[in-house]
Amino acid sequence: MAPKKRLFGNSITPACIYCQFGRPSPDGIMVLCKKFGPVSPYYSCKKYIYNPIKRVPRKAPKLPSFSPEDFDIY
């Protein structure tokens, strides 16, 4: 039986910033873990449970600007 494909792929590195038990601290640098207290955002422990809702999507790339001359047919 093939392994189950997870949301956002199977190659997500465990990090407290995506954990069910972590939440951002007021300073925005550390993560406040319900199990271990303040930890680094990229730390992970054996209690790690992935929460896909905490993922922040990447910004869309800026579209190039076009002029009307770009659409002229010669």
Predicted model as a PDB file, atoms N, CA, C, CB and O in Angstrom, pLDDT in the B-factor column:
MODEL        1                                                                  
ATOM      1  N   MET A   1       0.834  -1.167   0.000  1.00 59.00           N  
ATOM      2  CA  MET A   1       0.000   0.000   0.000  1.00 59.00           C  
ATOM      3  C   MET A   1       0.887   1.241   0.000  1.00 59.00           C  
ATOM      4  CB  MET A   1      -0.953  -0.008   1.206  1.00 59.00           C  
ATOM      5  O   MET A   1       1.851   1.318   0.762  1.00 59.00           O  
ATOM      6  N   ALA A   2       0.563   2.210  -0.852  1.00 54.00           N  
ATOM      7  CA  ALA A   2       1.352   3.434  -0.972  1.00 54.00           C  
ATOM      8  C   ALA A   2       1.112   4.328   0.240  1.00 54.00           C  
ATOM      9  CB  ALA A   2       1.004   4.186  -2.278  1.00 54.00           C  
ATOM     10  O   ALA A   2       0.012   4.339   0.793  1.00 54.00           O  
ATOM     11  N   PRO A   3       2.152   5.093   0.665  1.00 57.00           N  
ATOM     12  CA  PRO A   3       1.961   5.997   1.797  1.00 57.00           C  
ATOM     13  C   PRO A   3       0.964   7.095   1.456  1.00 57.00           C  
ATOM     14  CB  PRO A   3       3.294   6.612   2.221  1.00 57.00           C  
ATOM     15  O   PRO A   3       0.872   7.527   0.307  1.00 57.00           O  
ATOM     16  N   LYS A   4       0.226   7.539   2.452  1.00 64.00           N  
ATOM     17  CA  LYS A   4      -0.782   8.572   2.269  1.00 64.00           C  
ATOM     18  C   LYS A   4      -0.108   9.910   1.996  1.00 64.00           C  
ATOM     19  CB  LYS A   4      -1.696   8.667   3.505  1.00 64.00           C  
ATOM     20  O   LYS A   4       0.811  10.303   2.714  1.00 64.00           O  
ATOM     21  N   LYS A   5      -0.567  10.615   0.952  1.00 64.00           N  
ATOM     22  CA  LYS A   5       0.002  11.922   0.630  1.00 64.00           C  
ATOM     23  C   LYS A   5      -0.618  12.962   1.550  1.00 64.00           C  
ATOM     24  CB  LYS A   5      -0.235  12.291  -0.867  1.00 64.00           C  
ATOM     25  O   LYS A   5      -1.841  13.071   1.644  1.00 64.00           O  
ATOM     26  N   ARG A   6       0.224  13.716   2.221  1.00 62.00           N  
ATOM     27  CA  ARG A   6      -0.233  14.737   3.150  1.00 62.00           C  
ATOM     28  C   ARG A   6      -0.461  16.052   2.422  1.00 62.00           C  
ATOM     29  CB  ARG A   6       0.777  14.924   4.286  1.00 62.00           C  
ATOM     30  O   ARG A   6       0.035  16.274   1.318  1.00 62.00           O  
ATOM     31  N   LEU A   7      -1.225  16.913   3.076  1.00 61.00           N  
ATOM     32  CA  LEU A   7      -1.454  18.247   2.573  1.00 61.00           C  
ATOM     33  C   LEU A   7      -0.123  18.981   2.504  1.00 61.00           C  
ATOM     34  CB  LEU A   7      -2.465  19.008   3.459  1.00 61.00           C  
ATOM     35  O   LEU A   7       0.635  18.953   3.474  1.00 61.00           O  
ATOM     36  N   PHE A   8       0.181  19.627   1.405  1.00 61.00           N  
ATOM     37  CA  PHE A   8       1.437  20.326   1.131  1.00 61.00           C  
ATOM     38  C   PHE A   8       2.614  19.370   0.945  1.00 61.00           C  
ATOM     39  CB  PHE A   8       1.743  21.290   2.254  1.00 61.00           C  
ATOM     40  O   PHE A   8       3.761  19.812   1.013  1.00 61.00           O  
ATOM     41  N   GLY A   9       2.372  18.074   0.711  1.00 63.00           N  
ATOM     42  CA  GLY A   9       3.437  17.125   0.424  1.00 63.00           C  
ATOM     43  C   GLY A   9       3.940  16.392   1.652  1.00 63.00           C  
ATOM     44  O   GLY A   9       3.617  16.751   2.784  1.00 63.00           O  
ATOM     45  N   ASN A  10       4.734  15.360   1.414  1.00 66.00           N  
ATOM     46  CA  ASN A  10       5.266  14.536   2.499  1.00 66.00           C  
ATOM     47  C   ASN A  10       6.633  14.995   2.985  1.00 66.00           C  
ATOM     48  CB  ASN A  10       5.353  13.105   2.052  1.00 66.00           C  
ATOM     49  O   ASN A  10       7.164  14.426   3.939  1.00 66.00           O  
ATOM     50  N   SER A  11       7.210  15.999   2.361  1.00 72.00           N  
ATOM     51  CA  SER A  11       8.575  16.396   2.705  1.00 72.00           C  
ATOM     52  C   SER A  11       8.627  17.646   3.587  1.00 72.00           C  
ATOM     53  CB  SER A  11       9.368  16.636   1.441  1.00 72.00           C  
ATOM     54  O   SER A  11       9.568  18.430   3.469  1.00 72.00           O  
ATOM     55  N   ILE A  12       7.659  17.849   4.451  1.00 77.00           N  
ATOM     56  CA  ILE A  12       7.654  19.012   5.333  1.00 77.00           C  
ATOM     57  C   ILE A  12       8.517  18.708   6.553  1.00 77.00           C  
ATOM     58  CB  ILE A  12       6.201  19.389   5.757  1.00 77.00           C  
ATOM     59  O   ILE A  12       8.289  17.727   7.262  1.00 77.00           O  
ATOM     60  N   THR A  13       9.502  19.555   6.786  1.00 83.00           N  
ATOM     61  CA  THR A  13      10.384  19.390   7.930  1.00 83.00           C  
ATOM     62  C   THR A  13       9.637  19.814   9.193  1.00 83.00           C  
ATOM     63  CB  THR A  13      11.694  20.215   7.752  1.00 83.00           C  
ATOM     64  O   THR A  13       9.063  20.903   9.219  1.00 83.00           O  
ATOM     65  N   PRO A  14       9.625  18.996  10.229  1.00 86.00           N  
ATOM     66  CA  PRO A  14       8.925  19.382  11.465  1.00 86.00           C  
ATOM     67  C   PRO A  14       9.498  20.674  12.041  1.00 86.00           C  
ATOM     68  CB  PRO A  14       9.018  18.255  12.511  1.00 86.00           C  
ATOM     69  O   PRO A  14      10.714  20.826  12.155  1.00 86.00           O  
ATOM     70  N   ALA A  15       8.620  21.594  12.401  1.00 87.00           N  
ATOM     71  CA  ALA A  15       9.017  22.857  13.013  1.00 87.00           C  
ATOM     72  C   ALA A  15       7.896  23.317  13.925  1.00 87.00           C  
ATOM     73  CB  ALA A  15       9.343  23.937  11.936  1.00 87.00           C  
ATOM     74  O   ALA A  15       6.720  23.178  13.589  1.00 87.00           O  
ATOM     75  N   CYS A  16       8.249  23.857  15.064  1.00 87.00           N  
ATOM     76  CA  CYS A  16       7.242  24.288  16.044  1.00 87.00           C  
ATOM     77  C   CYS A  16       6.319  25.365  15.496  1.00 87.00           C  
ATOM     78  CB  CYS A  16       7.921  24.799  17.297  1.00 87.00           C  
ATOM     79  O   CYS A  16       5.202  25.529  15.988  1.00 87.00           O  
ATOM     80  N   ILE A  17       6.757  26.085  14.511  1.00 89.00           N  
ATOM     81  CA  ILE A  17       5.916  27.128  13.932  1.00 89.00           C  
ATOM     82  C   ILE A  17       4.671  26.524  13.259  1.00 89.00           C  
ATOM     83  CB  ILE A  17       6.724  27.958  12.915  1.00 89.00           C  
ATOM     84  O   ILE A  17       3.665  27.217  13.111  1.00 89.00           O  
ATOM     85  N   TYR A  18       4.722  25.243  12.848  1.00 87.00           N  
ATOM     86  CA  TYR A  18       3.591  24.560  12.220  1.00 87.00           C  
ATOM     87  C   TYR A  18       2.926  23.555  13.157  1.00 87.00           C  
ATOM     88  CB  TYR A  18       4.048  23.853  10.959  1.00 87.00           C  
ATOM     89  O   TYR A  18       2.049  22.808  12.723  1.00 87.00           O  
ATOM     90  N   CYS A  19       3.311  23.518  14.406  1.00 90.00           N  
ATOM     91  CA  CYS A  19       2.810  22.522  15.345  1.00 90.00           C  
ATOM     92  C   CYS A  19       1.462  22.938  15.922  1.00 90.00           C  
ATOM     93  CB  CYS A  19       3.816  22.301  16.470  1.00 90.00           C  
ATOM     94  O   CYS A  19       1.170  24.125  16.062  1.00 90.00           O  
ATOM     95  N   GLN A  20       0.667  21.963  16.246  1.00 92.00           N  
ATOM     96  CA  GLN A  20      -0.640  22.188  16.859  1.00 92.00           C  
ATOM     97  C   GLN A  20      -0.507  22.868  18.218  1.00 92.00           C  
ATOM     98  CB  GLN A  20      -1.390  20.866  17.008  1.00 92.00           C  
ATOM     99  O   GLN A  20      -1.384  23.640  18.606  1.00 92.00           O  
ATOM    100  N   PHE A  21       0.564  22.598  18.939  1.00 92.00           N  
ATOM    101  CA  PHE A  21       0.744  23.117  20.292  1.00 92.00           C  
ATOM    102  C   PHE A  21       1.463  24.460  20.355  1.00 92.00           C  
ATOM    103  CB  PHE A  21       1.497  22.126  21.103  1.00 92.00           C  
ATOM    104  O   PHE A  21       1.536  25.056  21.430  1.00 92.00           O  
ATOM    105  N   GLY A  22       1.993  24.953  19.247  1.00 91.00           N  
ATOM    106  CA  GLY A  22       2.751  26.203  19.254  1.00 91.00           C  
ATOM    107  C   GLY A  22       1.927  27.371  18.766  1.00 91.00           C  
ATOM    108  O   GLY A  22       1.026  27.217  17.940  1.00 91.00           O  
ATOM    109  N   ARG A  23       2.248  28.546  19.289  1.00 90.00           N  
ATOM    110  CA  ARG A  23       1.646  29.774  18.801  1.00 90.00           C  
ATOM    111  C   ARG A  23       2.719  30.856  18.849  1.00 90.00           C  
ATOM    112  CB  ARG A  23       0.382  30.175  19.644  1.00 90.00           C  
ATOM    113  O   ARG A  23       3.611  30.793  19.694  1.00 90.00           O  
ATOM    114  N   PRO A  24       2.652  31.844  17.964  1.00 90.00           N  
ATOM    115  CA  PRO A  24       3.693  32.881  17.943  1.00 90.00           C  
ATOM    116  C   PRO A  24       3.698  33.698  19.230  1.00 90.00           C  
ATOM    117  CB  PRO A  24       3.494  33.809  16.744  1.00 90.00           C  
ATOM    118  O   PRO A  24       2.650  33.971  19.815  1.00 90.00           O  
ATOM    119  N   SER A  25       4.876  34.077  19.652  1.00 91.00           N  
ATOM    120  CA  SER A  25       5.004  34.920  20.843  1.00 91.00           C  
ATOM    121  C   SER A  25       4.748  36.378  20.444  1.00 91.00           C  
ATOM    122  CB  SER A  25       6.423  34.758  21.501  1.00 91.00           C  
ATOM    123  O   SER A  25       4.777  36.707  19.258  1.00 91.00           O  
ATOM    124  N   PRO A  26       4.499  37.250  21.421  1.00 92.00           N  
ATOM    125  CA  PRO A  26       4.257  38.659  21.100  1.00 92.00           C  
ATOM    126  C   PRO A  26       5.431  39.345  20.393  1.00 92.00           C  
ATOM    127  CB  PRO A  26       3.937  39.408  22.360  1.00 92.00           C  
ATOM    128  O   PRO A  26       5.224  40.286  19.627  1.00 92.00           O  
ATOM    129  N   ASP A  27       6.657  38.884  20.643  1.00 90.00           N  
ATOM    130  CA  ASP A  27       7.805  39.509  19.980  1.00 90.00           C  
ATOM    131  C   ASP A  27       7.955  39.059  18.527  1.00 90.00           C  
ATOM    132  CB  ASP A  27       9.079  39.193  20.744  1.00 90.00           C  
ATOM    133  O   ASP A  27       8.701  39.684  17.773  1.00 90.00           O  
ATOM    134  N   GLY A  28       7.266  37.991  18.116  1.00 85.00           N  
ATOM    135  CA  GLY A  28       7.301  37.523  16.736  1.00 85.00           C  
ATOM    136  C   GLY A  28       8.512  36.682  16.384  1.00 85.00           C  
ATOM    137  O   GLY A  28       8.636  36.232  15.245  1.00 85.00           O  
ATOM    138  N   ILE A  29       9.409  36.460  17.336  1.00 90.00           N  
ATOM    139  CA  ILE A  29      10.622  35.689  17.053  1.00 90.00           C  
ATOM    140  C   ILE A  29      10.489  34.254  17.549  1.00 90.00           C  
ATOM    141  CB  ILE A  29      11.841  36.356  17.698  1.00 90.00           C  
ATOM    142  O   ILE A  29      10.768  33.313  16.806  1.00 90.00           O  
ATOM    143  N   MET A  30      10.071  34.081  18.781  1.00 92.00           N  
ATOM    144  CA  MET A  30       9.960  32.752  19.383  1.00 92.00           C  
ATOM    145  C   MET A  30       8.544  32.192  19.211  1.00 92.00           C  
ATOM    146  CB  MET A  30      10.332  32.807  20.880  1.00 92.00           C  
ATOM    147  O   MET A  30       7.619  32.901  18.813  1.00 92.00           O  
ATOM    148  N   VAL A  31       8.405  30.906  19.520  1.00 92.00           N  
ATOM    149  CA  VAL A  31       7.115  30.229  19.507  1.00 92.00           C  
ATOM    150  C   VAL A  31       6.818  29.783  20.926  1.00 92.00           C  
ATOM    151  CB  VAL A  31       7.106  29.017  18.513  1.00 92.00           C  
ATOM    152  O   VAL A  31       7.685  29.230  21.603  1.00 92.00           O  
ATOM    153  N   LEU A  32       5.591  30.022  21.380  1.00 93.00           N  
ATOM    154  CA  LEU A  32       5.189  29.599  22.715  1.00 93.00           C  
ATOM    155  C   LEU A  32       4.532  28.231  22.608  1.00 93.00           C  
ATOM    156  CB  LEU A  32       4.225  30.633  23.372  1.00 93.00           C  
ATOM    157  O   LEU A  32       3.445  28.095  22.047  1.00 93.00           O  
ATOM    158  N   CYS A  33       5.199  27.224  23.149  1.00 91.00           N  
ATOM    159  CA  CYS A  33       4.728  25.845  23.083  1.00 91.00           C  
ATOM    160  C   CYS A  33       3.960  25.517  24.357  1.00 91.00           C  
ATOM    161  CB  CYS A  33       5.913  24.860  22.883  1.00 91.00           C  
ATOM    162  O   CYS A  33       4.407  25.856  25.453  1.00 91.00           O  
ATOM    163  N   LYS A  34       2.817  24.864  24.226  1.00 92.00           N  
ATOM    164  CA  LYS A  34       2.029  24.464  25.395  1.00 92.00           C  
ATOM    165  C   LYS A  34       2.743  23.401  26.209  1.00 92.00           C  
ATOM    166  CB  LYS A  34       0.660  23.952  24.965  1.00 92.00           C  
ATOM    167  O   LYS A  34       2.473  23.258  27.402  1.00 92.00           O  
ATOM    168  N   LYS A  35       3.643  22.654  25.597  1.00 91.00           N  
ATOM    169  CA  LYS A  35       4.343  21.562  26.279  1.00 91.00           C  
ATOM    170  C   LYS A  35       5.694  21.985  26.866  1.00 91.00           C  
ATOM    171  CB  LYS A  35       4.553  20.416  25.316  1.00 91.00           C  
ATOM    172  O   LYS A  35       6.062  21.545  27.955  1.00 91.00           O  
ATOM    173  N   PHE A  36       6.444  22.853  26.133  1.00 91.00           N  
ATOM    174  CA  PHE A  36       7.819  23.161  26.522  1.00 91.00           C  
ATOM    175  C   PHE A  36       8.113  24.633  26.762  1.00 91.00           C  
ATOM    176  CB  PHE A  36       8.731  22.666  25.487  1.00 91.00           C  
ATOM    177  O   PHE A  36       9.257  24.972  27.068  1.00 91.00           O  
ATOM    178  N   GLY A  37       7.132  25.525  26.637  1.00 91.00           N  
ATOM    179  CA  GLY A  37       7.361  26.950  26.837  1.00 91.00           C  
ATOM    180  C   GLY A  37       7.937  27.602  25.596  1.00 91.00           C  
ATOM    181  O   GLY A  37       7.707  27.110  24.492  1.00 91.00           O  
ATOM    182  N   PRO A  38       8.681  28.696  25.739  1.00 93.00           N  
ATOM    183  CA  PRO A  38       9.235  29.391  24.574  1.00 93.00           C  
ATOM    184  C   PRO A  38      10.345  28.573  23.908  1.00 93.00           C  
ATOM    185  CB  PRO A  38       9.774  30.767  24.985  1.00 93.00           C  
ATOM    186  O   PRO A  38      11.286  28.126  24.564  1.00 93.00           O  
ATOM    187  N   VAL A  39      10.214  28.389  22.602  1.00 92.00           N  
ATOM    188  CA  VAL A  39      11.200  27.634  21.822  1.00 92.00           C  
ATOM    189  C   VAL A  39      11.445  28.341  20.494  1.00 92.00           C  
ATOM    190  CB  VAL A  39      10.723  26.171  21.584  1.00 92.00           C  
ATOM    191  O   VAL A  39      10.698  29.242  20.111  1.00 92.00           O  
ATOM    192  N   SER A  40      12.483  27.929  19.805  1.00 90.00           N  
ATOM    193  CA  SER A  40      12.800  28.449  18.482  1.00 90.00           C  
ATOM    194  C   SER A  40      11.715  28.016  17.488  1.00 90.00           C  
ATOM    195  CB  SER A  40      14.203  27.959  18.019  1.00 90.00           C  
ATOM    196  O   SER A  40      11.147  26.937  17.654  1.00 90.00           O  
ATOM    197  N   PRO A  41      11.409  28.822  16.461  1.00 88.00           N  
ATOM    198  CA  PRO A  41      10.374  28.447  15.493  1.00 88.00           C  
ATOM    199  C   PRO A  41      10.690  27.161  14.733  1.00 88.00           C  
ATOM    200  CB  PRO A  41      10.175  29.565  14.510  1.00 88.00           C  
ATOM    201  O   PRO A  41       9.774  26.477  14.279  1.00 88.00           O  
ATOM    202  N   TYR A  42      11.981  26.820  14.588  1.00 87.00           N  
ATOM    203  CA  TYR A  42      12.346  25.647  13.800  1.00 87.00           C  
ATOM    204  C   TYR A  42      12.746  24.459  14.669  1.00 87.00           C  
ATOM    205  CB  TYR A  42      13.477  25.993  12.862  1.00 87.00           C  
ATOM    206  O   TYR A  42      13.279  23.470  14.164  1.00 87.00           O  
ATOM    207  N   TYR A  43      12.494  24.550  15.963  1.00 88.00           N  
ATOM    208  CA  TYR A  43      12.694  23.432  16.886  1.00 88.00           C  
ATOM    209  C   TYR A  43      11.535  22.455  16.703  1.00 88.00           C  
ATOM    210  CB  TYR A  43      12.790  23.928  18.379  1.00 88.00           C  
ATOM    211  O   TYR A  43      10.451  22.863  16.286  1.00 88.00           O  
ATOM    212  N   SER A  44      11.741  21.180  17.006  1.00 85.00           N  
ATOM    213  CA  SER A  44      10.640  20.210  17.022  1.00 85.00           C  
ATOM    214  C   SER A  44      10.943  19.162  18.092  1.00 85.00           C  
ATOM    215  CB  SER A  44      10.446  19.535  15.610  1.00 85.00           C  
ATOM    216  O   SER A  44      12.103  18.870  18.383  1.00 85.00           O  
ATOM    217  N   CYS A  45       9.888  18.609  18.665  1.00 88.00           N  
ATOM    218  CA  CYS A  45      10.045  17.613  19.721  1.00 88.00           C  
ATOM    219  C   CYS A  45       9.204  16.386  19.397  1.00 88.00           C  
ATOM    220  CB  CYS A  45       9.647  18.199  21.096  1.00 88.00           C  
ATOM    221  O   CYS A  45       8.590  16.321  18.332  1.00 88.00           O  
ATOM    222  N   LYS A  46       9.168  15.421  20.297  1.00 89.00           N  
ATOM    223  CA  LYS A  46       8.411  14.196  20.041  1.00 89.00           C  
ATOM    224  C   LYS A  46       6.907  14.411  20.144  1.00 89.00           C  
ATOM    225  CB  LYS A  46       8.835  13.115  21.010  1.00 89.00           C  
ATOM    226  O   LYS A  46       6.141  13.546  19.718  1.00 89.00           O  
ATOM    227  N   LYS A  47       6.455  15.546  20.699  1.00 89.00           N  
ATOM    228  CA  LYS A  47       5.026  15.865  20.793  1.00 89.00           C  
ATOM    229  C   LYS A  47       4.506  16.583  19.549  1.00 89.00           C  
ATOM    230  CB  LYS A  47       4.767  16.723  22.021  1.00 89.00           C  
ATOM    231  O   LYS A  47       3.330  16.941  19.494  1.00 89.00           O  
ATOM    232  N   TYR A  48       5.360  16.799  18.552  1.00 88.00           N  
ATOM    233  CA  TYR A  48       5.018  17.550  17.345  1.00 88.00           C  
ATOM    234  C   TYR A  48       3.832  16.920  16.612  1.00 88.00           C  
ATOM    235  CB  TYR A  48       6.229  17.629  16.410  1.00 88.00           C  
ATOM    236  O   TYR A  48       3.835  15.725  16.314  1.00 88.00           O  
ATOM    237  N   ILE A  49       2.821  17.740  16.328  1.00 88.00           N  
ATOM    238  CA  ILE A  49       1.681  17.340  15.502  1.00 88.00           C  
ATOM    239  C   ILE A  49       1.489  18.435  14.464  1.00 88.00           C  
ATOM    240  CB  ILE A  49       0.369  17.119  16.366  1.00 88.00           C  
ATOM    241  O   ILE A  49       1.240  19.589  14.811  1.00 88.00           O  
ATOM    242  N   TYR A  50       1.605  18.074  13.191  1.00 86.00           N  
ATOM    243  CA  TYR A  50       1.508  19.037  12.100  1.00 86.00           C  
ATOM    244  C   TYR A  50       0.099  19.608  11.994  1.00 86.00           C  
ATOM    245  CB  TYR A  50       1.912  18.385  10.779  1.00 86.00           C  
ATOM    246  O   TYR A  50      -0.883  18.867  12.044  1.00 86.00           O  
ATOM    247  N   ASN A  51       0.003  20.931  11.847  1.00 88.00           N  
ATOM    248  CA  ASN A  51      -1.269  21.623  11.668  1.00 88.00           C  
ATOM    249  C   ASN A  51      -1.186  22.423  10.372  1.00 88.00           C  
ATOM    250  CB  ASN A  51      -1.598  22.554  12.894  1.00 88.00           C  
ATOM    251  O   ASN A  51      -0.549  23.476  10.350  1.00 88.00           O  
ATOM    252  N   PRO A  52      -1.817  21.950   9.278  1.00 85.00           N  
ATOM    253  CA  PRO A  52      -1.687  22.633   7.985  1.00 85.00           C  
ATOM    254  C   PRO A  52      -2.310  24.024   7.958  1.00 85.00           C  
ATOM    255  CB  PRO A  52      -2.313  21.797   6.912  1.00 85.00           C  
ATOM    256  O   PRO A  52      -1.975  24.823   7.083  1.00 85.00           O  
ATOM    257  N   ILE A  53      -3.197  24.332   8.881  1.00 87.00           N  
ATOM    258  CA  ILE A  53      -3.830  25.647   8.925  1.00 87.00           C  
ATOM    259  C   ILE A  53      -2.812  26.737   9.280  1.00 87.00           C  
ATOM    260  CB  ILE A  53      -4.983  25.649   9.941  1.00 87.00           C  
ATOM    261  O   ILE A  53      -3.023  27.900   8.936  1.00 87.00           O  
ATOM    262  N   LYS A  54      -1.733  26.392   9.947  1.00 84.00           N  
ATOM    263  CA  LYS A  54      -0.732  27.373  10.363  1.00 84.00           C  
ATOM    264  C   LYS A  54       0.244  27.742   9.251  1.00 84.00           C  
ATOM    265  CB  LYS A  54       0.035  26.845  11.543  1.00 84.00           C  
ATOM    266  O   LYS A  54       1.056  28.651   9.427  1.00 84.00           O  
ATOM    267  N   ARG A  55       0.183  27.065   8.124  1.00 81.00           N  
ATOM    268  CA  ARG A  55       1.066  27.407   7.009  1.00 81.00           C  
ATOM    269  C   ARG A  55       0.650  28.737   6.414  1.00 81.00           C  
ATOM    270  CB  ARG A  55       1.046  26.306   5.932  1.00 81.00           C  
ATOM    271  O   ARG A  55      -0.540  28.983   6.220  1.00 81.00           O  
ATOM    272  N   VAL A  56       1.607  29.594   6.121  1.00 79.00           N  
ATOM    273  CA  VAL A  56       1.343  30.884   5.488  1.00 79.00           C  
ATOM    274  C   VAL A  56       1.741  30.745   4.019  1.00 79.00           C  
ATOM    275  CB  VAL A  56       2.133  32.065   6.201  1.00 79.00           C  
ATOM    276  O   VAL A  56       2.892  30.427   3.721  1.00 79.00           O  
ATOM    277  N   PRO A  57       0.801  30.981   3.097  1.00 79.00           N  
ATOM    278  CA  PRO A  57       1.145  30.826   1.687  1.00 79.00           C  
ATOM    279  C   PRO A  57       2.176  31.864   1.239  1.00 79.00           C  
ATOM    280  CB  PRO A  57      -0.112  30.934   0.827  1.00 79.00           C  
ATOM    281  O   PRO A  57       2.246  32.969   1.776  1.00 79.00           O  
ATOM    282  N   ARG A  58       2.954  31.486   0.264  1.00 82.00           N  
ATOM    283  CA  ARG A  58       3.945  32.410  -0.288  1.00 82.00           C  
ATOM    284  C   ARG A  58       3.224  33.510  -1.049  1.00 82.00           C  
ATOM    285  CB  ARG A  58       4.953  31.670  -1.214  1.00 82.00           C  
ATOM    286  O   ARG A  58       2.123  33.310  -1.562  1.00 82.00           O  
ATOM    287  N   LYS A  59       3.859  34.672  -1.113  1.00 88.00           N  
ATOM    288  CA  LYS A  59       3.287  35.781  -1.860  1.00 88.00           C  
ATOM    289  C   LYS A  59       3.346  35.470  -3.353  1.00 88.00           C  
ATOM    290  CB  LYS A  59       4.029  37.102  -1.543  1.00 88.00           C  
ATOM    291  O   LYS A  59       4.284  34.834  -3.832  1.00 88.00           O  
ATOM    292  N   ALA A  60       2.335  35.927  -4.073  1.00 89.00           N  
ATOM    293  CA  ALA A  60       2.305  35.735  -5.525  1.00 89.00           C  
ATOM    294  C   ALA A  60       3.401  36.579  -6.164  1.00 89.00           C  
ATOM    295  CB  ALA A  60       0.908  36.108  -6.113  1.00 89.00           C  
ATOM    296  O   ALA A  60       3.649  37.705  -5.733  1.00 89.00           O  
ATOM    297  N   PRO A  61       4.064  36.037  -7.197  1.00 90.00           N  
ATOM    298  CA  PRO A  61       5.111  36.825  -7.841  1.00 90.00           C  
ATOM    299  C   PRO A  61       4.516  38.047  -8.538  1.00 90.00           C  
ATOM    300  CB  PRO A  61       5.888  35.963  -8.848  1.00 90.00           C  
ATOM    301  O   PRO A  61       3.376  38.014  -9.002  1.00 90.00           O  
ATOM    302  N   LYS A  62       5.282  39.101  -8.604  1.00 91.00           N  
ATOM    303  CA  LYS A  62       4.833  40.326  -9.245  1.00 91.00           C  
ATOM    304  C   LYS A  62       4.756  40.091 -10.757  1.00 91.00           C  
ATOM    305  CB  LYS A  62       5.788  41.515  -8.909  1.00 91.00           C  
ATOM    306  O   LYS A  62       5.690  39.572 -11.369  1.00 91.00           O  
ATOM    307  N   LEU A  63       3.641  40.479 -11.333  1.00 87.00           N  
ATOM    308  CA  LEU A  63       3.457  40.306 -12.770  1.00 87.00           C  
ATOM    309  C   LEU A  63       4.195  41.413 -13.514  1.00 87.00           C  
ATOM    310  CB  LEU A  63       1.952  40.307 -13.139  1.00 87.00           C  
ATOM    311  O   LEU A  63       4.246  42.552 -13.049  1.00 87.00           O  
ATOM    312  N   PRO A  64       4.770  41.076 -14.677  1.00 88.00           N  
ATOM    313  CA  PRO A  64       5.454  42.109 -15.451  1.00 88.00           C  
ATOM    314  C   PRO A  64       4.435  43.087 -16.028  1.00 88.00           C  
ATOM    315  CB  PRO A  64       6.299  41.478 -16.582  1.00 88.00           C  
ATOM    316  O   PRO A  64       3.283  42.729 -16.274  1.00 88.00           O  
ATOM    317  N   SER A  65       4.872  44.318 -16.238  1.00 90.00           N  
ATOM    318  CA  SER A  65       3.972  45.316 -16.837  1.00 90.00           C  
ATOM    319  C   SER A  65       4.101  45.250 -18.352  1.00 90.00           C  
ATOM    320  CB  SER A  65       4.295  46.758 -16.318  1.00 90.00           C  
ATOM    321  O   SER A  65       5.196  45.081 -18.887  1.00 90.00           O  
ATOM    322  N   PHE A  66       2.985  45.384 -19.025  1.00 87.00           N  
ATOM    323  CA  PHE A  66       2.945  45.343 -20.483  1.00 87.00           C  
ATOM    324  C   PHE A  66       2.416  46.669 -21.002  1.00 87.00           C  
ATOM    325  CB  PHE A  66       2.070  44.166 -20.987  1.00 87.00           C  
ATOM    326  O   PHE A  66       1.651  47.359 -20.328  1.00 87.00           O  
ATOM    327  N   SER A  67       2.832  47.006 -22.198  1.00 87.00           N  
ATOM    328  CA  SER A  67       2.320  48.204 -22.873  1.00 87.00           C  
ATOM    329  C   SER A  67       1.424  47.759 -24.030  1.00 87.00           C  
ATOM    330  CB  SER A  67       3.497  49.118 -23.390  1.00 87.00           C  
ATOM    331  O   SER A  67       1.503  46.604 -24.450  1.00 87.00           O  
ATOM    332  N   PRO A  68       0.585  48.635 -24.547  1.00 87.00           N  
ATOM    333  CA  PRO A  68      -0.279  48.258 -25.688  1.00 87.00           C  
ATOM    334  C   PRO A  68       0.522  47.802 -26.917  1.00 87.00           C  
ATOM    335  CB  PRO A  68      -1.171  49.442 -26.079  1.00 87.00           C  
ATOM    336  O   PRO A  68       0.025  47.015 -27.722  1.00 87.00           O  
ATOM    337  N   GLU A  69       1.743  48.288 -27.060  1.00 87.00           N  
ATOM    338  CA  GLU A  69       2.571  47.880 -28.214  1.00 87.00           C  
ATOM    339  C   GLU A  69       2.953  46.396 -28.131  1.00 87.00           C  
ATOM    340  CB  GLU A  69       3.852  48.747 -28.289  1.00 87.00           C  
ATOM    341  O   GLU A  69       3.229  45.776 -29.158  1.00 87.00           O  
ATOM    342  N   ASP A  70       2.970  45.830 -26.938  1.00 84.00           N  
ATOM    343  CA  ASP A  70       3.304  44.416 -26.785  1.00 84.00           C  
ATOM    344  C   ASP A  70       2.244  43.504 -27.403  1.00 84.00           C  
ATOM    345  CB  ASP A  70       3.475  44.082 -25.313  1.00 84.00           C  
ATOM    346  O   ASP A  70       2.518  42.339 -27.691  1.00 84.00           O  
ATOM    347  N   PHE A  71       1.032  44.034 -27.608  1.00 85.00           N  
ATOM    348  CA  PHE A  71      -0.059  43.222 -28.121  1.00 85.00           C  
ATOM    349  C   PHE A  71      -0.405  43.517 -29.573  1.00 85.00           C  
ATOM    350  CB  PHE A  71      -1.267  43.421 -27.275  1.00 85.00           C  
ATOM    351  O   PHE A  71      -1.378  42.980 -30.103  1.00 85.00           O  
ATOM    352  N   ASP A  72       0.388  44.369 -30.220  1.00 86.00           N  
ATOM    353  CA  ASP A  72       0.149  44.671 -31.636  1.00 86.00           C  
ATOM    354  C   ASP A  72       0.537  43.485 -32.498  1.00 86.00           C  
ATOM    355  CB  ASP A  72       0.933  45.923 -32.071  1.00 86.00           C  
ATOM    356  O   ASP A  72       1.538  42.817 -32.239  1.00 86.00           O  
ATOM    357  N   ILE A  73      -0.265  43.227 -33.533  1.00 85.00           N  
ATOM    358  CA  ILE A  73       0.057  42.187 -34.508  1.00 85.00           C  
ATOM    359  C   ILE A  73       0.576  42.865 -35.758  1.00 85.00           C  
ATOM    360  CB  ILE A  73      -1.184  41.290 -34.828  1.00 85.00           C  
ATOM    361  O   ILE A  73      -0.076  43.753 -36.306  1.00 85.00           O  
ATOM    362  N   TYR A  74       1.735  42.453 -36.205  1.00 75.00           N  
ATOM    363  CA  TYR A  74       2.352  43.088 -37.374  1.00 75.00           C  
ATOM    364  C   TYR A  74       2.002  42.354 -38.613  1.00 75.00           C  
ATOM    365  CB  TYR A  74       3.850  43.163 -37.234  1.00 75.00           C  
ATOM    366  O   TYR A  74       2.429  42.739 -39.701  1.00 75.00           O  
TER     367      TYR A  74                                                      
ENDMDL                                                                          
END                                                                             
